[in-house]
Amino acid sequence: MVVTRGEEKTTAGKSVLEVTKLQELVYELKIEEVMTKEVVTVSPDDTMLAMKEVLRVKRISGAPVLRDGQLVGIISIEMSSRPWNGARSKLPWARR
């Protein structure tokens, strides 16, 4: 933070008062005003590789999972990097 002539400035050059007003505006916005209306979805039958590619191409971090037009879950890129319950038994090298 930089102080110039008695007014505190952020490193981006905005006054602290400006930043505070912006933060207040964020809390006042309705979700409808910022949400995506063209929703990218995936199917439970898609592979994780296909899902990761969709998220990469669309530059999004997650997507609703639909089966026959009904929401059955939500998947995120974070889920692709953690172990999945039950999936390990489907991997031939992981069976014991």
C-alpha positions in Angstrom: 0.0 0.0 0.0 1.2 3.5 -0.9 0.3 6.7 0.9 0.2 9.8 -1.1 -0.9 13.2 0.2 -2.8 11.8 3.1 -4.8 9.3 1.0 -4.0 5.6 1.1 -3.5 4.0 -2.3 -3.4 0.3 -3.2 -0.5 -0.9 -5.4 -2.8 -0.7 -8.4 -3.2 3.1 -7.8 -6.8 2.9 -6.6 -7.7 4.6 -3.3 -8.8 2.4 -0.4 -12.2 4.2 -0.6 -12.6 3.1 -4.2 -11.7 -0.5 -3.4 -14.1 -0.5 -0.5 -17.0 0.8 -2.7 -16.2 -1.9 -5.3 -16.3 -4.6 -2.6 -19.7 -3.3 -1.4 -21.0 -3.4 -5.0 -20.0 -7.1 -5.3 -22.1 -7.9 -2.3 -25.1 -6.0 -3.8 -25.0 -7.7 -7.2 -27.6 -10.3 -7.8 -26.4 -13.7 -9.2 -28.7 -13.2 -12.1 -26.7 -10.2 -13.2 -23.4 -12.1 -13.5 -24.3 -15.7 -14.1 -23.6 -17.5 -17.3 -26.7 -18.1 -19.3 -25.2 -20.4 -22.0 -24.4 -23.3 -19.7 -21.8 -25.9 -20.7 -22.8 -29.3 -19.4 -21.3 -32.8 -19.4 -22.8 -36.3 -19.2 -22.1 -38.9 -16.5 -21.0 -41.2 -19.4 -18.2 -38.7 -20.5 -14.6 -39.6 -19.6 -12.6 -37.5 -17.2 -10.3 -36.7 -20.1 -13.2 -35.4 -22.2 -14.5 -33.4 -19.3 -11.0 -31.8 -18.7 -10.8 -30.9 -22.4 -14.2 -29.2 -22.4 -13.3 -27.2 -19.3 -10.0 -26.2 -20.9 -11.5 -25.2 -24.2 -14.3 -23.3 -22.6 -12.0 -21.8 -20.0 -14.3 -22.8 -17.1 -13.6 -24.6 -13.8 -16.6 -26.8 -13.6 -19.9 -27.9 -15.2 -23.2 -29.4 -14.3 -23.7 -33.1 -15.1 -26.9 -33.9 -16.9 -28.6 -37.2 -17.7 -31.6 -36.9 -20.0 -31.8 -33.2 -19.2 -31.9 -33.7 -15.4 -29.2 -32.5 -13.1 -27.4 -35.4 -11.5 -24.3 -33.6 -10.2 -21.6 -31.1 -10.6 -18.0 -31.7 -11.7 -15.0 -29.4 -11.3 -11.4 -29.5 -12.6 -10.3 -29.9 -9.0 -12.1 -33.2 -8.9 -9.9 -34.5 -11.7 -6.8 -34.4 -9.6 -8.0 -36.3 -6.5 -8.7 -40.0 -6.1 -12.3 -41.1 -6.7 -14.3 -43.4 -4.4 -14.9 -46.7 -6.2 -13.0 -45.8 -9.3 -9.8 -47.4 -8.2 -11.4 -50.9 -8.4 -12.0 -50.3 -12.1 -8.3 -49.8 -12.8 -6.7 -53.1 -13.8 -3.3 -52.3 -12.2 -5.0 -51.3 -8.9 -7.0 -54.5 -8.3 -5.8 -56.8 -5.6 
